[in-house]
Amino acid sequence: MFKLTTEKRNPGSKLFALLPSMRTICLLAVASFMATTTWAQSSGAHFQKNSVRGDIQSNGDLLVSWVEAGLGNLTVSYIVTGHVDAIYFCRTNSGNIPNASNKHTVSTTDSNNPTFEVKNGKVVGNSTLSAPEAPVSEPPTCGGGQSLDLQSVTWSNVSISDTTNGIATPVTVGKFSITLFPAP
């Protein structure tokens, strides 16, 4: 199978001439891979201070906005998520709120996955988390001439994750609750 020999390499052979350049190419490839891996791990991606905020809208939706820098020239994917508690109540056609206990609370989580193109090394983005719709087939059952309307919404545990660069931050600055109609 293998023949042991004490022959010396022939310095005039083509294979012997290619060895130094092949070795150089391999070393350059390994060095390039290591440099790229180090750059990707320490790319400098970060959410800018005081730029991440949530602001509740008049319909109970939460608008989350942010600025992320240190991105290079990539497309960046995010996950924006939050927990919401929405209270619904019966209201008469004339706008009055009966003093009754037939309120309904919806507790759920909303999330979405926006993607943004990087411009000049940063993303200035926003995404809306939606308040839940009024339940139609669940109690409370409103009487005749009444409708089930949103009374108040509170968002909590809101966060944003940059899934491209593997960083995340809670959303703690802003307004996270609204009362549309005060309880009777």
C-alpha positions as MATLAB code, in Angstrom:
seq = 'MFKLTTEKRNPGSKLFALLPSMRTICLLAVASFMATTTWAQSSGAHFQKNSVRGDIQSNGDLLVSWVEAGLGNLTVSYIVTGHVDAIYFCRTNSGNIPNASNKHTVSTTDSNNPTFEVKNGKVVGNSTLSAPEAPVSEPPTCGGGQSLDLQSVTWSNVSISDTTNGIATPVTVGKFSITLFPAP';
ca = [
       0.000    0.000    0.000;
       2.416    2.679    1.176;
       6.008    2.474    0.329;
       8.470    3.822    2.830;
      11.339    5.436    1.139;
      14.213    7.618    2.046;
      14.083    9.548   -1.182;
      14.442   13.268   -0.894;
      12.054   15.624   -2.614;
      13.075   16.741   -5.991;
      13.344   20.522   -5.809;
      12.775   20.693   -9.544;
       9.352   18.986   -9.403;
       6.164   20.994  -10.034;
       4.531   19.814   -6.806;
       7.477   21.013   -4.742;
       7.253   24.414   -6.451;
       3.535   24.765   -5.622;
       3.826   23.947   -1.903;
       4.839   27.432   -0.663;
       2.047   29.166   -2.601;
      -0.576   26.616   -1.483;
       0.550   27.093    2.106;
       0.275   30.866    1.708;
      -3.220   30.596    0.224;
      -4.401   28.359    3.086;
      -2.958   30.711    5.712;
      -4.609   33.707    4.057;
      -7.959   31.887    3.923;
      -7.793   30.987    7.634;
      -6.749   34.536    8.583;
      -9.553   36.014    6.488;
     -12.147   33.709    8.083;
     -10.959   34.580   11.582;
     -11.022   38.318   10.857;
     -14.561   38.094    9.433;
     -15.786   36.056   12.399;
     -14.288   38.544   14.853;
     -15.878   41.469   12.995;
     -19.328   39.834   12.977;
     -19.175   39.142   16.704;
     -18.072   42.652   17.597;
     -19.903   44.601   14.928;
     -20.831   47.391   17.326;
     -24.588   47.093   16.779;
     -26.417   48.913   19.569;
     -29.676   50.702   20.277;
     -28.919   54.377   20.789;
     -29.461   55.710   24.290;
     -32.986   57.040   24.949;
     -34.092   56.224   21.390;
     -36.153   53.128   22.234;
     -39.642   54.123   23.329;
     -43.277   53.108   23.274;
     -46.191   55.479   22.814;
     -49.776   54.368   23.133;
     -52.105   55.616   20.421;
     -55.688   56.820   20.907;
     -57.026   53.421   19.763;
     -54.885   51.483   22.285;
     -52.209   50.353   19.805;
     -48.595   50.806   20.927;
     -46.127   52.465   18.565;
     -42.579   51.280   19.339;
     -39.767   53.366   17.834;
     -35.985   53.072   17.975;
     -32.631   54.010   16.466;
     -29.997   51.302   16.131;
     -26.456   52.156   15.009;
     -23.195   50.353   14.276;
     -24.814   48.151   11.649;
     -22.670   48.378    8.540;
     -24.731   47.824    5.403;
     -27.105   44.987    6.201;
     -30.795   44.298    6.190;
     -31.818   43.947    9.835;
     -34.724   41.847   11.143;
     -36.436   42.555   14.452;
     -39.003   41.027   16.793;
     -41.145   43.535   18.676;
     -43.320   41.998   21.372;
     -45.461   43.069   24.319;
     -48.191   41.938   26.696;
     -51.476   43.837   26.657;
     -54.452   43.988   29.033;
     -57.543   45.576   27.489;
     -60.790   46.191   29.380;
     -64.070   46.363   27.458;
     -67.409   47.558   28.821;
     -70.959   48.168   27.699;
     -71.880   51.681   26.599;
     -75.267   52.995   25.583;
     -75.919   54.569   22.192;
     -76.147   57.933   23.946;
     -72.583   57.438   25.290;
     -73.468   56.650   28.893;
     -71.710   53.901   30.786;
     -74.101   51.846   32.917;
     -72.874   51.209   36.434;
     -72.638   47.456   35.941;
     -70.044   44.774   36.475;
     -70.322   43.352   32.973;
     -66.787   44.253   31.949;
     -64.477   41.935   30.054;
     -60.671   41.870   30.226;
     -58.614   40.515   27.346;
     -55.016   39.589   28.222;
     -52.790   38.588   25.336;
     -49.410   39.086   23.705;
     -48.852   40.757   20.367;
     -45.696   40.696   18.279;
     -44.496   41.440   14.799;
     -41.344   40.948   12.761;
     -40.362   44.048   10.774;
     -37.279   44.180    8.544;
     -35.426   47.390    7.687;
     -32.710   48.381    5.247;
     -29.694   49.987    6.900;
     -28.905   53.552    5.808;
     -25.546   55.078    6.711;
     -24.908   52.354    9.288;
     -28.160   52.802   11.213;
     -31.849   51.946   11.280;
     -34.469   54.477   12.338;
     -37.477   52.231   12.765;
     -40.918   51.873   14.266;
     -43.473   49.122   14.565;
     -47.018   48.997   15.899;
     -48.336   46.430   18.365;
     -52.109   46.114   18.067;
     -54.602   46.240   20.907;
     -56.953   43.231   20.837;
     -60.323   43.552   19.165;
     -63.465   43.558   21.294;
     -64.661   40.011   21.923;
     -67.957   39.343   20.177;
     -69.126   36.017   21.485;
     -67.838   36.237   25.042;
     -69.526   37.855   28.022;
     -70.392   40.499   28.981;
     -73.549   40.563   26.982;
     -74.609   44.117   26.565;
     -78.297   44.950   26.714;
     -80.326   46.341   23.826;
     -79.063   49.661   22.519;
     -75.599   49.078   23.969;
     -72.242   48.280   22.410;
     -69.086   46.653   23.749;
     -66.327   49.309   23.661;
     -62.737   49.623   24.736;
     -62.408   51.294   28.121;
     -58.682   51.061   28.858;
     -55.465   49.465   27.606;
     -52.201   48.766   29.432;
     -49.040   47.427   27.771;
     -46.249   45.696   29.717;
     -43.116   43.599   29.119;
     -42.502   45.343   25.797;
     -39.190   44.530   24.131;
     -37.374   44.732   20.831;
     -34.832   42.218   19.548;
     -32.453   42.638   16.625;
     -32.359   39.021   15.438;
     -29.699   39.751   12.817;
     -27.092   40.921   15.354;
     -28.387   39.081   18.415;
     -29.133   42.040   20.691;
     -32.300   42.996   22.565;
     -33.563   45.676   24.901;
     -36.698   46.303   26.958;
     -38.869   49.254   25.989;
     -39.202   51.275   29.198;
     -39.475   54.897   28.041;
     -42.840   56.299   26.942;
     -46.541   56.024   27.694;
     -47.913   52.482   28.057;
     -51.529   52.888   29.189;
     -54.603   54.842   28.254;
     -58.099   55.161   29.669;
     -60.547   56.043   26.946;
     -63.593   56.207   29.219;
     -63.410   56.561   32.994;
     -65.202   53.853   34.943;
     -68.546   54.898   36.445;
];
